Amino acid sequence: MKIFKNSILILGLVFLQGCSEDLLDQTPDHVISENLVLNSVEKLDKLLTGTYNEISRNTYLGRILYKRAAVKGTDFRFIKTTYNPRDYEIIAYKYEENSNSSGSCEDLWIQSFKAINNLNLIINNIDAAEGNSAEKQEILGEALGLRGMIYFDLARTFAYPWIKSGASSQGLPLKLSSDEIVIERSSLGATYDQIILDMQSSLDLLEENSWDQGSTKHLTKNGVKALLARVYLYKQDWENALKYAEEVIATRGEDKLMGVNSYVFEDYNSESLFELSISDENSLGSNGLGAQFDFKNGAQGDIIATQTFVNLLSAYEGDPRAALLEEDREGTQLAFIKYINRSDGGGLSAHNIPVLRLSEMYLIAAEAAANGAGGGESEALSYLNTLIEKRTTNFAANQVTETGEALQERIAKERRRELALEGHGVYDYIRRGKDINRPVSEHVNTGVNVSNLDIQATDNRTICPIPASEIEASGMEQTEGY
């Protein structure tokens, strides 16, 4: 109910910004009519734009999900800092989550359902809204795709991965209407079915990509295909994961992959499939993503690379990803600076947030093929080597020839190098059923209990508990293990 009230407040703000003439016609004149906000394409489009902004907030993709994914894995750690220490986030790093102290999980849960409720308002009201039918179709397509994406992020964060118990595992409460209250958790199978249905419905509505500069700040047809490739990868549906990854690759191709001399995370670079637009107006400054890893100009800089990750980046000669390591707050070269402010940016996190990139599609295609889809291991080698050739000046020495489990591990390592700090970290371990082992020597003076450094992939602390506030308010069933 709190989420519903927040959404109505957002509607009111949208209305006040863009609909002042309508407000004058209301009786009484201080009452904002929800019907007025929802009855036109123009106003629903503003609500959609506002929802993109909600997704980019620090309580979702703008910090929490990406940061959590990084520090619960093997490649990044917190450092002690006296500048605005985030004790509630360190809970995740220490694997100390419990049902009453879930760290940043509660913020992520609330923010995600806030965005879902906005999208439900759009989806439930677009048919009756006045306006151009083509615009209505585009808005509905984007809204459905975004809802599927948010439910997927919730599923991989608050539910055990598919590999553990498959479709019968606990899923999510599926709220699909703005005026319904849902407290029953569906199965994981039903949750994934809804995610895929939303995305497939989105595909049917969206037009082909224009690929104009900046067009990927919206969820496009190829962006949805990329999301489906990711969803099917987590679901271990290798054939469909390969199918959608290959469809995206067919529209872009290896000439769009960044190379050793062009590996720069500029806005809308050649690999962009979907990224969240961050301007001076919605930059989160020191609360944003980039500020978590850089300490210059007053940024947080409280997350740095482990030696394990540095060694991983040192494997290839001329790897441009190793060049992203800079001086950190402790005076060593362990700050991994992937997100850089624009030269004229007005904040410490004045950079777009990549959600989907072409590199990930090559890695998904490789993993799916290595698990038996399509042409099998020979096809997996082709996709993996295509990417690696773009990441080293000595491809002959680093070309992949392995098969079987060794090939699977090469793919996993390449994902760690390529997709670091993009929201994959811990999720890649647990979706593959791989335990997390963190050397004691890399986590000294961090406050981590030594017994919590190594975590089994099936440990409940690898995922978030349902927030205690939600359990208390609704009586929702808590996650098994909590």
C-alpha positions as CSV (number, residue, x, y, z in Angstrom):
1,M,0.0,0.0,0.0
2,K,2.9,2.4,0.7
3,I,4.2,1.7,-2.8
4,F,0.8,2.4,-4.3
5,K,0.6,5.7,-2.4
6,N,4.1,6.7,-3.6
7,S,3.1,6.0,-7.2
8,I,0.1,8.3,-6.8
9,L,2.4,11.0,-5.5
10,I,4.6,10.5,-8.5
11,L,1.6,10.8,-10.8
12,G,0.7,14.0,-9.0
13,L,4.2,15.4,-9.6
14,V,4.1,14.5,-13.2
15,F,0.7,16.1,-13.5
16,L,1.9,19.3,-11.8
17,Q,4.9,19.6,-14.1
18,G,3.0,19.1,-17.4
19,C,-0.7,19.6,-16.9
20,S,-1.2,22.9,-15.2
21,E,-4.1,23.9,-17.6
22,D,-6.0,20.7,-16.7
23,L,-5.5,21.5,-13.0
24,L,-7.4,24.7,-13.4
25,D,-10.4,22.9,-14.6
26,Q,-10.7,20.6,-11.6
27,T,-13.4,20.8,-9.0
28,P,-12.3,21.3,-6.2
29,D,-9.2,22.9,-7.7
30,H,-6.8,21.4,-5.1
31,V,-7.7,17.8,-6.0
32,I,-5.5,16.0,-8.6
33,S,-7.5,13.5,-10.6
34,E,-5.7,10.3,-11.4
35,N,-7.9,9.9,-14.5
36,L,-6.5,13.1,-15.9
37,V,-2.9,11.9,-15.5
38,L,-3.7,8.6,-17.2
39,N,-6.0,9.6,-19.9
40,S,-3.6,10.7,-22.6
41,V,-0.5,9.3,-24.4
42,E,1.5,12.4,-23.6
43,K,1.0,12.0,-19.8
44,L,1.6,8.3,-19.8
45,D,4.8,8.9,-21.8
46,K,5.9,11.3,-19.1
47,L,5.2,8.7,-16.5
48,L,7.3,6.2,-18.5
49,T,10.2,8.7,-18.6
50,G,9.9,9.1,-14.9
51,T,10.0,5.4,-14.4
52,Y,13.3,5.2,-16.4
53,N,14.6,7.7,-13.9
54,E,13.3,5.6,-10.9
55,I,15.2,2.6,-12.3
56,S,18.4,4.7,-12.4
57,R,18.2,5.7,-8.8
58,N,20.9,4.7,-6.3
59,T,18.4,2.3,-4.6
60,Y,18.3,0.2,-7.8
61,L,20.6,0.1,-10.8
62,G,22.2,3.4,-10.0
63,R,24.2,1.8,-7.2
64,I,22.7,-0.9,-5.0
65,L,22.3,-3.8,-7.4
66,Y,25.6,-3.3,-9.2
67,K,27.6,-2.7,-6.0
68,R,26.0,-5.6,-4.2
69,A,26.8,-8.0,-7.1
70,A,30.4,-6.8,-7.0
71,V,31.3,-7.1,-3.3
72,K,29.6,-10.5,-2.7
73,G,31.8,-12.1,-5.3
74,T,35.5,-12.7,-5.4
75,D,36.8,-9.6,-7.3
76,F,36.0,-6.6,-5.2
77,R,36.0,-5.6,-1.5
78,F,35.1,-2.7,0.7
79,I,37.8,-0.6,2.3
80,K,37.5,1.4,5.5
81,T,36.7,5.0,5.0
82,T,35.8,7.8,7.3
83,Y,33.8,9.6,4.6
84,N,30.1,8.6,4.9
85,P,30.7,4.9,5.5
86,R,27.7,2.8,4.3
87,D,27.4,0.2,7.1
88,Y,24.1,-1.1,5.7
89,E,25.8,-2.0,2.4
90,I,28.7,-3.7,4.2
91,I,26.2,-6.2,5.6
92,A,26.1,-7.7,2.1
93,Y,29.9,-7.8,1.7
94,K,30.2,-9.6,5.1
95,Y,27.4,-12.1,4.3
96,E,25.6,-11.0,7.4
97,E,22.1,-10.6,6.0
98,N,19.2,-11.8,8.1
99,S,15.4,-11.2,8.1
100,N,15.6,-8.2,10.4
101,S,18.8,-6.7,9.1
102,S,18.9,-7.0,5.3
103,G,21.2,-4.2,4.5
104,S,20.3,-2.5,1.3
105,C,17.9,-5.3,0.3
106,E,14.9,-3.4,1.6
107,D,15.7,-0.3,-0.4
108,L,16.0,-2.4,-3.6
109,W,12.7,-4.2,-2.9
110,I,10.8,-0.9,-2.3
111,Q,12.3,0.9,-5.3
112,S,11.7,-2.0,-7.6
113,F,8.0,-2.3,-6.7
114,K,7.7,1.5,-6.9
115,A,8.8,1.3,-10.6
116,I,6.6,-1.8,-11.2
117,N,3.6,0.0,-9.9
118,N,4.2,3.0,-12.3
119,L,4.6,0.5,-15.2
120,N,1.3,-1.2,-14.2
121,L,-0.5,2.1,-14.3
122,I,0.8,2.6,-17.9
123,I,0.0,-1.0,-19.0
124,N,-3.4,-1.0,-17.4
125,N,-4.5,2.4,-18.9
126,I,-2.7,2.8,-22.2
127,D,-5.6,1.2,-24.3
128,A,-8.1,3.8,-23.1
129,A,-5.8,6.8,-23.3
130,E,-6.3,9.4,-26.0
131,G,-3.5,9.7,-28.6
132,N,-1.6,8.3,-31.5
133,S,-1.9,4.5,-31.8
134,A,1.7,4.1,-32.8
135,E,2.9,6.0,-29.8
136,K,0.6,4.0,-27.6
137,Q,2.1,0.8,-29.0
138,E,5.7,2.0,-28.4
139,I,4.9,3.1,-24.8
140,L,3.2,-0.2,-24.0
141,G,6.1,-2.2,-25.5
142,E,8.7,-0.4,-23.4
143,A,6.6,-0.6,-20.2
144,L,6.1,-4.4,-20.6
145,G,9.8,-5.0,-21.3
146,L,10.9,-2.9,-18.3
147,R,8.4,-4.7,-16.0
148,G,9.9,-8.0,-17.1
149,M,13.4,-6.7,-16.5
150,I,12.6,-5.5,-13.0
151,Y,10.9,-8.8,-12.1
152,F,14.0,-10.6,-13.4
153,D,16.3,-8.5,-11.2
154,L,14.1,-9.1,-8.2
155,A,14.0,-12.9,-9.0
156,R,17.8,-13.2,-9.2
157,T,18.2,-11.2,-6.0
158,F,15.4,-12.4,-3.8
159,A,14.9,-16.0,-5.0
160,Y,17.2,-19.0,-5.2
161,P,18.7,-19.6,-8.7
162,W,17.1,-22.0,-11.1
163,I,19.9,-24.5,-10.8
164,K,19.0,-25.2,-7.1
165,S,15.4,-26.4,-7.3
166,G,14.1,-25.3,-10.8
167,A,10.6,-24.2,-11.3
168,S,9.3,-25.5,-8.0
169,S,11.4,-23.0,-5.9
170,Q,9.9,-19.9,-4.3
171,G,9.3,-17.1,-6.7
172,L,7.9,-13.6,-6.3
173,P,4.6,-11.9,-5.6
174,L,3.4,-11.0,-9.1
175,K,1.7,-7.7,-8.9
176,L,0.3,-7.0,-12.5
177,S,-2.3,-4.4,-11.8
178,S,-2.0,-1.0,-10.1
179,D,-5.0,-1.5,-7.9
180,E,-4.4,-5.1,-6.6
181,I,-2.6,-6.1,-3.5
182,V,-0.6,-9.3,-3.9
183,I,1.1,-11.0,-1.0
184,E,1.3,-14.6,-2.2
185,R,4.6,-15.7,-3.6
186,S,4.4,-17.5,-6.9
187,S,6.7,-20.4,-7.8
188,L,10.0,-19.6,-9.6
189,G,8.6,-21.2,-12.7
190,A,5.5,-18.9,-12.7
191,T,7.8,-15.9,-12.0
192,Y,9.9,-16.7,-15.0
193,D,6.9,-17.4,-17.2
194,Q,5.6,-13.9,-16.4
195,I,9.0,-12.3,-17.1
196,I,9.2,-14.1,-20.4
197,L,5.6,-13.3,-21.3
198,D,6.2,-9.6,-20.6
199,M,9.3,-9.5,-22.8
200,Q,7.7,-11.5,-25.6
201,S,4.7,-9.2,-25.6
202,S,7.2,-6.3,-25.7
203,L,8.9,-7.7,-28.7
204,D,5.6,-8.0,-30.6
205,L,5.0,-4.3,-30.0
206,L,8.3,-2.6,-30.5
207,E,9.6,-1.5,-34.0
208,E,13.1,-2.5,-35.3
209,N,16.0,-0.4,-33.9
210,S,17.0,2.8,-35.6
211,W,20.5,2.7,-34.0
212,D,20.5,6.5,-34.0
213,Q,23.0,7.9,-31.5
214,G,21.3,7.9,-28.1
215,S,18.4,5.6,-29.2
216,T,19.5,2.9,-26.7
217,K,18.5,5.1,-23.8
218,H,15.1,3.6,-24.3
219,L,14.4,-0.1,-24.2
220,T,14.4,-1.2,-27.9
221,K,13.5,-4.4,-29.8
222,N,17.1,-5.5,-29.7
223,G,17.4,-4.5,-26.0
224,V,14.5,-6.8,-25.2
225,K,16.1,-9.6,-27.2
226,A,19.2,-9.1,-25.2
227,L,17.2,-9.3,-22.0
228,L,15.6,-12.5,-23.1
229,A,19.0,-14.0,-23.8
230,R,20.0,-13.1,-20.3
231,V,16.8,-14.5,-18.7
232,Y,17.1,-17.8,-20.6
233,L,20.7,-18.1,-19.6
234,Y,19.7,-17.9,-15.9
235,K,16.9,-20.4,-16.6
236,Q,19.4,-22.7,-18.2
237,D,17.3,-22.8,-21.4
238,W,20.4,-23.0,-23.6
239,E,18.7,-23.1,-27.0
240,N,16.7,-20.0,-26.4
241,A,19.6,-18.2,-24.8
242,L,21.6,-18.8,-27.9
243,K,18.7,-17.9,-30.2
244,Y,18.2,-14.4,-28.8
245,A,21.9,-13.7,-28.3
246,E,22.6,-14.6,-32.0
247,E,19.7,-12.5,-33.1
248,V,21.3,-9.5,-31.4
249,I,24.7,-10.3,-32.8
250,A,23.3,-10.6,-36.3
251,T,22.2,-6.9,-36.1
252,R,25.5,-5.6,-34.8
253,G,28.4,-8.0,-35.4
254,E,32.0,-8.1,-34.2
255,D,32.9,-4.8,-35.9
256,K,30.8,-3.1,-33.2
257,L,32.8,-4.7,-30.4
258,M,35.2,-2.3,-28.7
259,G,38.9,-3.1,-29.3
260,V,42.2,-2.8,-27.5
261,N,42.5,0.8,-28.7
262,S,38.8,1.8,-28.3
263,Y,37.8,0.3,-24.9
264,V,36.2,3.4,-23.4
265,F,32.8,3.6,-21.6
266,E,31.5,6.6,-23.3
267,D,27.8,7.3,-23.5
268,Y,26.2,5.2,-26.3
269,N,29.4,3.6,-27.5
270,S,29.3,1.0,-30.3
271,E,28.4,-1.9,-27.9
272,S,25.4,-0.2,-26.3
273,L,22.2,-2.2,-26.4
274,F,20.4,-0.4,-23.5
275,E,21.8,2.1,-21.0
276,L,20.2,4.5,-18.5
277,S,20.6,8.1,-19.4
278,I,22.2,10.2,-16.6
279,S,22.2,14.0,-17.0
280,D,23.3,16.8,-14.8
281,E,19.7,17.0,-13.6
282,N,19.4,13.3,-12.4
283,S,23.0,12.6,-11.5
284,L,23.3,11.2,-8.0
285,G,26.7,12.7,-7.3
286,S,28.5,10.8,-4.5
287,N,25.5,8.5,-4.2
288,G,25.8,7.3,-7.8
289,L,27.5,4.3,-9.3
290,G,30.9,5.7,-10.5
291,A,31.5,7.5,-7.2
292,Q,31.6,4.1,-5.4
293,F,34.8,3.0,-7.1
294,D,36.6,6.3,-7.6
295,F,37.9,8.5,-4.8
296,K,38.9,11.6,-6.7
297,N,37.0,14.9,-6.2
298,G,35.2,13.8,-3.1
299,A,33.8,10.6,-4.4
300,Q,33.3,7.6,-2.1
301,G,36.0,5.2,-3.5
302,D,35.1,2.6,-0.9
303,I,35.2,-0.4,-3.3
304,I,38.4,-1.6,-4.8
305,A,39.6,-4.7,-6.7
306,T,41.1,-7.7,-5.0
307,Q,44.5,-9.1,-6.1
308,T,42.5,-12.1,-7.5
309,F,40.9,-9.7,-10.0
310,V,44.1,-7.9,-10.8
311,N,45.7,-11.2,-11.6
312,L,42.8,-12.1,-13.8
313,L,43.3,-8.8,-15.8
314,S,47.0,-9.5,-16.1
315,A,46.5,-12.8,-18.1
316,Y,46.3,-11.2,-21.5
317,E,49.0,-9.0,-23.1
318,G,47.7,-5.6,-23.9
319,D,44.3,-6.1,-22.2
320,P,42.6,-2.7,-22.2
321,R,40.6,-3.7,-19.1
322,A,43.8,-3.7,-17.0
323,A,44.3,-0.1,-18.0
324,L,41.2,0.8,-16.0
325,L,43.1,0.2,-12.7
326,E,44.1,3.5,-11.0
327,E,45.3,4.7,-7.6
328,D,42.8,3.9,-4.8
329,R,42.1,5.5,-1.4
330,E,44.7,3.3,0.2
331,G,47.5,4.4,-2.2
332,T,47.6,1.2,-4.3
333,Q,46.5,0.6,-7.9
334,L,43.3,-1.2,-7.1
335,A,40.6,1.3,-8.0
336,F,38.8,-0.1,-11.1
337,I,37.5,3.0,-12.9
338,K,35.0,1.8,-15.5
339,Y,32.6,4.7,-15.1
340,I,34.1,8.1,-15.9
341,N,32.4,11.5,-15.6
342,R,31.8,13.5,-18.8
343,S,34.3,16.3,-19.2
344,D,31.6,18.8,-18.7
345,G,29.6,16.7,-16.2
346,G,28.1,18.3,-13.1
347,G,28.5,15.4,-10.7
348,L,30.7,12.6,-9.5
349,S,28.5,10.1,-11.3
350,A,27.8,12.1,-14.4
351,H,27.9,9.0,-16.7
352,N,25.3,6.7,-18.2
353,I,24.7,3.3,-16.7
354,P,25.2,0.4,-19.1
355,V,22.5,-2.3,-18.7
356,L,23.1,-4.4,-21.8
357,R,26.1,-4.5,-24.1
358,L,27.1,-6.5,-27.2
359,S,30.0,-8.2,-25.4
360,E,27.5,-9.9,-23.1
361,M,25.7,-11.4,-26.1
362,Y,28.9,-13.0,-27.3
363,L,29.5,-14.4,-23.8
364,I,25.9,-15.7,-23.5
365,A,26.2,-17.3,-27.0
366,A,29.4,-19.0,-26.0
367,E,28.1,-20.3,-22.7
368,A,24.8,-21.6,-24.2
369,A,26.7,-23.3,-27.0
370,A,29.2,-24.8,-24.6
371,N,26.2,-26.3,-22.8
372,G,25.1,-28.1,-26.0
373,A,23.0,-25.5,-27.8
374,G,23.5,-24.9,-31.6
375,G,26.8,-26.0,-32.9
376,G,28.1,-27.0,-29.4
377,E,31.7,-26.4,-28.3
378,S,33.0,-25.4,-31.7
379,E,30.5,-22.6,-31.9
380,A,31.3,-21.7,-28.3
381,L,35.0,-21.4,-29.1
382,S,34.2,-19.2,-32.1
383,Y,32.1,-16.7,-30.1
384,L,34.5,-16.6,-27.1
385,N,37.6,-16.2,-29.3
386,T,35.9,-13.4,-31.3
387,L,35.7,-11.4,-28.1
388,I,39.1,-12.3,-26.8
389,E,40.7,-11.2,-30.0
390,K,39.4,-7.7,-29.3
391,R,40.9,-7.8,-25.8
392,T,44.6,-8.6,-26.4
393,T,47.5,-7.6,-28.6
394,N,48.7,-11.2,-28.6
395,F,45.7,-13.3,-29.6
396,A,47.8,-16.3,-30.7
397,A,49.0,-16.8,-27.1
398,N,45.5,-16.4,-25.6
399,Q,43.3,-18.2,-28.0
400,V,40.9,-20.6,-26.4
401,T,41.2,-24.3,-27.4
402,E,39.8,-25.9,-24.2
403,T,36.8,-28.2,-24.1
404,G,34.5,-29.5,-21.4
405,E,34.7,-28.0,-17.9
406,A,37.9,-26.1,-18.8
407,L,36.0,-24.3,-21.6
408,Q,33.2,-23.5,-19.1
409,E,35.7,-22.0,-16.7
410,R,37.3,-19.9,-19.5
411,I,33.9,-18.4,-20.3
412,A,33.2,-17.7,-16.6
413,K,36.6,-15.9,-16.3
414,E,35.9,-13.9,-19.4
415,R,32.6,-12.8,-17.9
416,R,34.4,-11.6,-14.8
417,R,36.9,-9.6,-16.8
418,E,34.4,-8.1,-19.3
419,L,31.3,-7.5,-17.2
420,A,32.9,-6.4,-13.9
421,L,30.8,-3.8,-12.1
422,E,27.9,-4.2,-14.4
423,G,25.7,-6.2,-12.0
424,H,26.8,-9.8,-12.6
425,G,29.5,-10.7,-10.0
426,V,27.8,-12.9,-7.3
427,Y,24.9,-13.8,-9.6
428,D,27.3,-15.6,-12.0
429,Y,28.6,-17.8,-9.2
430,I,25.3,-18.8,-7.8
431,R,23.4,-19.3,-11.1
432,R,26.1,-21.8,-12.0
433,G,26.1,-23.5,-8.6
434,K,29.7,-22.4,-7.9
435,D,30.9,-21.7,-4.4
436,I,32.5,-18.4,-3.6
437,N,36.0,-18.6,-2.1
438,R,37.7,-15.4,-0.9
439,P,41.3,-15.5,0.4
440,V,41.8,-14.2,3.9
441,S,44.9,-12.2,2.7
442,E,42.7,-10.1,0.4
443,H,40.2,-9.1,3.0
444,V,42.2,-8.0,6.0
445,N,41.1,-5.0,8.1
446,T,37.7,-5.0,6.5
447,G,35.7,-6.3,9.5
448,V,34.7,-9.6,7.7
449,N,34.4,-12.6,9.9
450,V,36.9,-15.2,8.4
451,S,34.1,-17.8,8.6
452,N,32.0,-15.7,6.2
453,L,34.7,-15.4,3.5
454,D,33.9,-18.7,1.8
455,I,30.2,-19.2,1.0
456,Q,28.5,-22.1,-0.7
457,A,26.4,-21.2,-3.7
458,T,23.3,-22.6,-2.0
459,D,23.7,-20.6,1.2
460,N,20.7,-18.4,1.8
461,R,22.9,-15.4,2.4
462,T,23.8,-15.3,-1.3
463,I,20.3,-13.9,-1.9
464,C,18.3,-11.3,-0.1
465,P,15.6,-12.0,2.5
466,I,12.2,-10.5,1.9
467,P,12.4,-7.3,4.0
468,A,11.1,-7.6,7.5
469,S,8.9,-4.5,6.9
470,E,7.1,-6.4,4.1
471,I,6.7,-9.6,6.1
472,E,5.2,-7.6,9.0
473,A,2.9,-5.5,6.9
474,S,1.6,-8.2,4.6
475,G,2.3,-11.5,6.2
476,M,4.2,-12.6,3.0
477,E,6.1,-15.9,3.3
478,Q,9.8,-15.4,4.1
479,T,12.4,-17.1,2.0
480,E,13.4,-20.6,3.1
481,G,16.6,-20.4,5.1
482,Y,15.8,-17.0,6.7
